[in-house]
Amino acid sequence: MIPQQVIAAKRDGNALPPGEFALFLSGYLRGQVADEQMAAFLMAVQFNGLSARELDVLVKVMLHSGRVIKPGGDWPGPRVDKHSTGGVGDKTSLVLAPLAAEMGMVVPMMSGRGLGHTGGTLDKLESIPGFETRISLARFESVLSEVGCAMIGQTEEIAPLDRRLYALRDVTATVPSIPLITASIMSKKLAEGLDGLVLDVKVGGGAFMKGIEDARELARAMVGVGAARGITVTGVLSAMDRPLGRAIGNALEVREAVACLAGGGPAPFRALCVELAAEMALAGRLVSSLEEGRSRAEAALAGGGGVERFERLVAAQGGKLDLACDSLGLPVAPLQQTVSADREGWVSGIDPLALGYGLIALGGGRTRQDDEVDPRVGFVMEVEVGARVAPGDPIAVVHAGSVDAVAAGVRVLGEAVAISGEDEVAPLPGVLERIRSPG
């Protein structure tokens, strides 16, 4: 196997022989293929895609690059996970892991860091003082047994090839590739020994899938990979034409997730969490209908047990929350500035892409693999799409680490929030479509 030949073949749109492709992938893990060569290959895939056969090879090599947990075992409920394709303000995993556990599921959640303009669950979790996302598989299983859910990232034990490719995709603009997204997500999920999986496929300006057709294609690809391996998979296409919830930024989003677990938080965000939790219960055959799943999820949120379970999860993974404190003991930005409306009208749009890149500009995301992330910074929206505002009404609050960063955040909000004098604007529904495994 000569790396240049593999790269050239994919650059020219040719199909790769399965054996040669597998050697190229495993060679990257062994250091026989350099980062710059893999970066060139990923760009070729971005433009030319992968065939179904090539995708199968990629999933298999990723999956078996590390340990694979066998399905089954002596667990108190079905093993069910949820994964999002990435969005701005998307902190649903922080809610769904403890919520689903409270509903009777076991949730072995393996997550990722921020990709491009989208936030990462691991970065949010690591804004909690002491929280460890890099733990051994043995400890992961121990936390699962103790709490009913556990949240970690890829380790050398689970899909290490995906972990390396994930970081490289983030800084080479090769994130929005359907086969690469499919293989990345499904290799981790297949390694978890799941009974069911729910995929939250984001659609819109703040997602990697901008249009509904691309989102359907991605959902069908992932559902197909799971179904071929006997796992019940559901793809939920959800709107990302505006940020999800009101908080954008790691520590800020943790606070909003805890508010949701306590029965509060922004109503559209809470409603999506209920829908996804209901789908998880259905995929795990814990309920016989979505209606029953919604009822269980709403009851669990109303009961407040999800907050206590999240606190137990944090403690089990070395972290600490102070629920008696408004900040929850999370880091707080030293500077905060409210931005107000300069005219009367309807909020006709909130550009999630602008806010996602704005968060990176504030230091809350990465432009290089080795960048440190400031967990304190971000935006908290005071309005939603469709709201009526008058001059002087608060639009959002910038949380920043310096005076220059505050000014940058104010400029971002000026570009991201559109106010129209025309008729009231209705936002898209949270859930657009559902794509299920056959049967």
Beta strands, then each sheet from edge to edge (+ up, - down):
strand 1: 80-84
strand 2: 107-111
strand 3: 149-153
strand 4: 196-203
strand 5: 232-239
strand 6: 247-248
strand 7: 335-340
strand 8: 345-350
strand 9: 378-381
strand 10: 388-389
strand 11: 394-400
strand 12: 417-420
strand 13: 431-436
sheet 1: 1+ 4+ 5+ 13-
sheet 2: 2+ 3+
sheet 3: 6+ 9- 11+ 7-
sheet 4: 10+ 8- 12+
end
